[in-house]
C-alpha cells in the first residue's frame, strides 16, 4: 500500500461530502489519516517516509496526502495554519482528530492502534 494524493473532488467522495452533509459523516469504509503538507516544508519531508511505512504496515487504513498549496480550499476548510498537520479519522462515526506538527512514528502507531483500530475491539 502507498499513500494516495487527495484533491477536493476525491475528498468529497472518499472522506466527507461537505456539499450535502451538515454534520461530520465519514464517507470512507476504512479508518484514514490525511497528511496536510507542502513540498517546501522540511518537517513534512521527514513525515512522508514514515507515512509510507505506515501505509505498508496498516493496509486496513487509508493514508492520504493533501498538498496545502494546490488544495487551498480544502486546507482552509480544516483551518490548517501549520504543516505538517495530520487528521486521524476513525471509521466508526467518531469525530476526527487533528494533530499539528511532525509526529514520531511510535506516536502515530499509538494513535492508529488506540484511536483508529479500536472500533473492531469494542464491538
Buried (B, 14 or more C-beta within 10 A) or exposed (E): BEBEEBBBEBBBEBBBEBEEEEEEEBBBEEBBBBBBBBEEBEBBBEBBEBBBEBBEEBEEBBBBBBBBEEBEEBBEEBEBEEBBBBBBBBBEEBEBEBBEEBBEBEBBBEBBEEBBBBBEEEE
